[in-house]
Amino acid sequence: MGLELRHLRCLVAIVDTGTFTDAAIELGISQAAVSRTLLGLEQVLGVRVLHRTSRTVSPTTAGVQVLARARHLLAEADDLVREATTGHTRLRIGHAWSAMGQHTGEFQRRWAALYPDVELHLVRTNTTTGGLAEGLCDLAVVRTPIDTQRFAHAKIADERRYCAMAADDPWRRRRSITMDELRERTLLVDRRTGTTTTDLWPEGSRPQLEHTQDIDDWLAAIATGRYVGLTPQATVTQYRRDGIVYRPVRDAPLVEVHLAWRRHDPHPATQAAVALLTDLYNDQ
């Protein structure tokens, strides 16, 4: 016999109600069934989890640990059921760094007005698919190459690239920067989810790179003045920071912005999200 959720629910009910009788009432089973279920749990675990007298019930030392884990596992199971049964009434949109940039707030406001029955959640996950491959979201805003075998996608817009620099950088007085100038600096990049690679420059005239894996670390390091960054326009509006200024890179290739989703299991609200975000970018 293996461990089952009913074993854990029985243990939690006994401890929370204080008696086998009250646990039986809460679980909707007989007191004898409660006793059998608890015995089954102890047989599976090979340890005793409760001290039992005619008047009191309390966890053993092992039982305290089992009880804590039981509560956690039961909460996870309840979350799983909730997600499965309410999946179409909630839309999770993942992103690695900058969501929809300047359109993020307006997207959320319009979505709430247009689709009040579908709750919107934005999820920042620093993975190549913005959490899509990991099952953390239903859609993802992606600015890097997409695995078209696994995911369908729609291009939403193109974004300009900006140079991020320290607020006291000599370039702060410039109206714009060029790609050729950037190769003379050390660029801080995220190899996993970033849009900047040395392929943006001709071979033999590429800048030196240093690496990071998080937007906050990226900003903090650039603020020291040791590095500069090259980033899509969305970062400019989503991450305004003291000590950081942004200047457009006038000859940099544009960054494509896509919405991606699992090819064989799209959320019913996918096309509504694509249409709304496309409209927002087109209206800018």
C-alpha positions in Angstrom: 0.0 0.0 0.0 1.4 3.4 -0.9 0.9 6.9 0.6 -2.4 8.5 -0.5 -3.8 12.0 0.0 -6.6 10.5 2.1 -4.0 9.4 4.7 -2.7 12.9 5.0 -6.1 14.5 5.1 -7.0 12.1 7.9 -4.0 13.0 10.0 -4.5 16.8 9.6 -8.2 16.4 10.5 -7.4 14.4 13.6 -4.9 17.0 14.8 -7.0 20.0 13.9 -10.2 18.8 15.5 -8.6 17.1 18.4 -10.5 13.8 18.4 -11.1 10.8 16.1 -14.9 11.5 16.4 -14.7 15.1 15.3 -12.3 14.1 12.5 -14.8 11.6 11.3 -17.5 14.2 11.2 -15.3 16.6 9.3 -14.2 14.0 6.7 -17.7 12.5 6.4 -16.6 9.0 7.2 -17.0 6.7 10.2 -14.8 6.8 13.3 -13.7 3.3 12.4 -12.6 4.4 9.0 -10.6 7.3 10.5 -8.8 4.7 12.7 -8.1 2.4 9.8 -6.8 5.3 7.7 -4.4 6.5 10.4 -3.2 2.9 10.9 -2.6 2.7 7.2 -0.5 5.9 7.2 1.6 4.6 10.1 2.2 1.3 8.3 3.2 3.1 5.1 5.6 5.4 7.0 6.9 2.8 9.4 6.6 5.2 12.3 4.0 6.2 14.8 2.7 9.7 14.2 0.2 10.2 17.0 0.2 9.7 20.8 -3.4 8.6 21.7 -5.0 8.4 25.0 -8.7 8.2 26.0 -8.8 12.0 26.2 -6.1 13.5 24.0 -4.4 13.2 20.7 -1.0 14.7 20.0 1.7 14.3 17.3 4.8 12.3 18.1 8.2 13.7 17.3 8.0 12.1 13.8 4.4 13.1 13.6 5.3 16.8 13.9 7.5 16.5 10.8 4.9 14.4 8.9 2.2 16.9 9.8 4.1 19.8 8.4 4.8 18.1 5.2 1.2 16.8 5.0 -0.1 20.4 5.2 2.2 21.5 2.4 1.4 18.5 0.1 -2.3 19.0 0.6 -2.1 22.7 -0.2 -0.2 21.8 -3.4 -2.8 19.2 -4.3 -5.6 21.7 -3.8 -3.7 24.3 -5.9 -3.4 21.7 -8.7 -7.1 21.0 -8.7 -7.9 24.7 -8.6 -5.6 25.4 -11.6 -7.1 22.5 -13.6 -10.7 23.5 -12.9 -10.3 27.3 -13.3 -7.7 27.3 -16.1 -10.0 29.1 -18.6 -11.0 31.8 -16.1 -7.4 32.9 -15.6 -4.7 33.9 -18.1 -1.1 33.9 -17.1 1.3 35.8 -19.3 5.0 35.2 -18.7 8.0 37.4 -19.6 11.7 37.2 -18.9 12.4 40.9 -18.2 10.1 43.7 -19.4 6.6 42.4 -20.1 4.9 44.7 -22.6 7.1 47.7 -21.8 5.2 51.0 -21.8 2.0 49.1 -22.7 2.0 46.9 -19.7 -0.3 49.0 -17.5 -2.7 49.8 -20.3 -2.9 46.2 -21.3 -3.9 45.2 -17.8 -6.5 48.0 -17.6 -8.1 47.2 -21.0 -8.1 43.5 -20.3 -9.9 43.9 -17.1 -12.5 46.1 -18.8 -13.0 43.8 -21.9 -12.7 40.4 -20.3 -13.7 40.7 -16.6 -14.4 36.9 -16.4 -10.7 36.1 -17.3 -8.3 37.1 -14.5 -5.0 38.3 -15.8 -1.7 37.5 -14.1 1.8 38.6 -15.3 4.6 36.2 -14.3 8.3 37.2 -14.5 10.4 34.2 -15.1 14.0 34.5 -16.3 13.9 31.6 -18.7 14.2 31.5 -22.5 10.5 31.0 -22.9 9.4 33.3 -20.1 8.0 30.4 -18.2 6.1 28.8 -21.0 8.2 25.6 -21.3 8.1 25.2 -17.5 4.3 25.4 -17.4 4.3 28.6 -15.4 2.2 30.6 -17.9 -0.3 30.2 -20.7 1.3 32.8 -23.0 4.7 34.5 -23.0 6.1 37.7 -24.3 9.3 36.6 -26.1 12.0 38.7 -27.7 14.4 35.9 -28.5 14.3 33.1 -31.1 11.3 30.7 -30.6 11.2 26.9 -30.8 8.5 26.7 -33.5 8.3 22.9 -33.1 6.9 23.3 -29.6 5.3 26.7 -29.7 3.1 28.8 -31.9 3.6 32.5 -31.9 2.4 35.8 -33.4 4.7 38.8 -34.0 3.3 41.8 -32.1 5.7 44.6 -32.9 9.3 45.7 -33.4 11.1 47.7 -30.6 14.1 50.0 -30.9 17.3 49.2 -28.9 18.6 51.5 -26.2 22.0 51.8 -24.4 21.7 51.7 -20.7 24.5 53.5 -18.8 25.4 55.0 -15.5 23.9 58.4 -14.8 27.4 59.9 -14.7 28.6 58.3 -17.9 30.2 60.6 -20.4 27.6 59.5 -23.0 24.7 60.8 -20.8 24.8 64.1 -22.7 24.5 62.4 -26.1 21.1 62.2 -27.8 22.0 58.8 -29.3 24.7 56.2 -29.6 25.9 54.0 -32.5 26.7 50.3 -32.7 30.2 51.0 -33.6 30.7 53.1 -30.5 29.3 50.3 -28.3 32.0 47.9 -29.4 34.5 50.0 -27.5 32.8 49.4 -24.2 32.2 46.3 -22.1 28.6 45.2 -22.5 26.7 43.4 -19.7 24.4 40.7 -21.2 22.1 37.9 -20.2 23.1 34.9 -22.2 20.0 33.0 -21.4 17.2 35.5 -22.1 18.8 38.6 -23.4 18.5 40.0 -26.9 22.2 41.1 -27.2 24.8 38.9 -28.7 28.1 39.5 -30.4 26.4 38.5 -33.7 25.1 42.1 -33.9 28.6 43.2 -34.8 30.9 42.1 -37.7 33.4 39.4 -36.8 36.6 40.9 -35.7 35.1 44.1 -34.3 32.9 42.9 -31.5 32.7 44.3 -28.0 33.8 42.5 -24.8 31.0 40.9 -22.9 30.3 40.2 -19.3 27.4 38.1 -18.1 24.5 38.3 -15.7 21.2 36.4 -15.2 18.9 38.9 -13.6 17.6 42.3 -14.5 18.2 43.8 -11.1 21.8 42.6 -11.1 22.2 44.0 -14.6 21.0 47.4 -13.5 23.1 47.4 -10.4 26.2 46.6 -12.3 25.6 49.1 -15.0 25.1 51.8 -12.3 28.7 51.3 -11.2 29.9 52.7 -14.5 32.0 49.6 -15.3 29.5 48.4 -18.0 26.9 49.5 -20.4 23.9 47.5 -21.7 22.0 47.1 -25.0 18.3 46.5 -24.4 14.9 46.7 -26.0 12.8 49.8 -25.5 10.5 47.9 -23.1 13.3 47.9 -20.5 13.4 51.7 -20.6 9.9 52.1 -19.4 9.7 49.1 -17.1 12.9 49.7 -15.2 13.5 53.4 -14.5 16.2 53.5 -11.8 18.2 56.1 -10.0 21.7 56.0 -11.3 20.7 54.7 -14.8 20.0 56.6 -18.0 19.0 55.3 -21.4 19.9 56.6 -24.9 18.7 55.2 -28.2 21.1 53.3 -30.4 20.2 54.8 -33.8 21.6 52.1 -36.1 20.8 49.0 -34.0 18.6 46.2 -35.5 15.1 46.3 -34.2 14.0 43.6 -31.6 11.0 41.5 -32.6 8.3 41.1 -29.9 6.2 37.9 -30.1 3.5 36.3 -28.0 4.1 32.6 -27.9 1.9 29.7 -26.6 1.9 25.9 -26.5 1.1 24.8 -30.1 -1.2 21.9 -29.1 -2.8 23.4 -26.1 -3.6 27.1 -26.6 -5.6 29.0 -23.9 -9.0 30.1 -25.2 -8.1 33.8 -24.7 -4.9 33.6 -26.8 -6.2 35.4 -29.8 -7.9 38.1 -27.7 -4.5 38.8 -26.0 -2.7 38.9 -29.4 -5.3 41.3 -30.8 -5.2 43.6 -27.8 -1.5 43.8 -27.6 -1.1 44.3 -31.3 -3.6 47.2 -31.2 -1.6 48.8 -28.3 1.7 48.7 -30.1 0.1 50.0 -33.3 -1.5 52.9 -31.4 1.9 54.2 -30.0 
